[in-house]
Amino acid sequence: MANSELESLLNLGPKSTTWLANIGVHTQQELSEMGIMSAYCLLKAQGYPVSLNLLYALYGALHDMPWNKVPPEVKQELKADVEGFRFG
């Protein structure tokens, strides 16, 4: 099933949108509600081969910005957040 709404967002392609669909994220609103940190960490916990680039891509998708243009200080904050993230 195509995830056309998510695929229309910057940085997200067929693979990442399929992964997101597998954790129940099908729309930009659902991604925003779940939060990029929760989505990223849930994918990681379920064994998907995620990298920090996906985290930056998710941030960029919600902020309409290419993943490689995410400011370095935001990348540092996201990296620190993911290292300390705990579910629940």
C-alpha positions as CSV (number, residue, x, y, z in Angstrom):
1,M,0.0,0.0,0.0
2,A,1.4,3.4,-1.0
3,N,1.9,5.9,1.8
4,S,1.4,8.9,-0.5
5,E,0.8,11.5,2.1
6,L,4.1,10.6,3.9
7,E,6.0,10.2,0.7
8,S,4.9,13.7,-0.3
9,L,6.9,15.0,2.7
10,L,10.5,16.1,2.2
11,N,13.1,13.4,3.0
12,L,10.7,10.4,3.1
13,G,10.7,7.8,0.5
14,P,9.1,4.3,0.0
15,K,11.3,2.5,2.5
16,S,10.9,4.9,5.4
17,T,7.2,5.4,4.8
18,T,6.7,1.6,4.8
19,W,8.6,1.3,8.0
20,L,6.5,4.1,9.5
21,A,3.3,2.5,8.3
22,N,4.4,-0.7,10.0
23,I,4.3,1.1,13.4
24,G,1.0,2.8,12.7
25,V,2.1,6.1,11.2
26,H,0.4,6.9,7.9
27,T,0.1,10.7,7.9
28,Q,2.0,13.8,8.8
29,Q,-0.4,14.4,11.7
30,E,0.2,10.9,13.1
31,L,4.0,11.4,12.9
32,S,3.6,14.7,14.6
33,E,1.4,13.2,17.4
34,M,3.7,10.2,17.9
35,G,6.8,12.4,17.8
36,I,9.9,11.8,15.8
37,M,11.8,10.5,18.8
38,S,9.2,7.9,19.6
39,A,8.8,6.9,16.0
40,Y,12.6,6.6,15.5
41,C,13.2,4.7,18.7
42,L,10.2,2.3,18.1
43,L,11.6,1.5,14.7
44,K,15.0,0.9,16.2
45,A,13.5,-1.3,19.0
46,Q,11.7,-3.4,16.4
47,G,15.0,-4.1,14.5
48,Y,14.8,-1.7,11.6
49,P,18.2,-0.6,10.4
50,V,17.7,3.0,11.3
51,S,20.5,5.6,11.4
52,L,20.7,9.1,12.7
53,N,20.1,10.3,9.2
54,L,16.5,8.9,9.5
55,L,16.0,10.9,12.7
56,Y,17.2,14.1,10.9
57,A,15.0,13.2,7.9
58,L,11.9,12.9,10.2
59,Y,12.7,16.2,11.8
60,G,13.1,17.8,8.4
61,A,9.9,16.2,7.2
62,L,7.9,17.9,9.9
63,H,9.8,21.2,9.4
64,D,9.9,21.2,5.6
65,M,13.6,21.1,5.5
66,P,16.1,18.8,3.8
67,W,17.7,16.4,6.3
68,N,21.2,17.6,5.5
69,K,20.1,21.2,6.2
70,V,19.1,20.6,9.7
71,P,21.2,22.9,11.8
72,P,24.2,21.3,13.6
73,E,22.9,22.4,17.0
74,V,19.5,20.7,16.3
75,K,21.3,17.5,15.2
76,Q,23.3,17.5,18.4
77,E,20.1,18.0,20.5
78,L,18.4,15.1,18.6
79,K,21.4,12.9,19.0
80,A,21.5,13.6,22.8
81,D,17.8,13.0,23.1
82,V,17.9,9.7,21.3
83,E,20.8,8.5,23.6
84,G,18.7,9.3,26.6
85,F,15.3,8.3,25.3
86,R,13.1,5.9,27.3
87,F,9.7,4.7,26.3
88,G,6.8,5.3,28.6
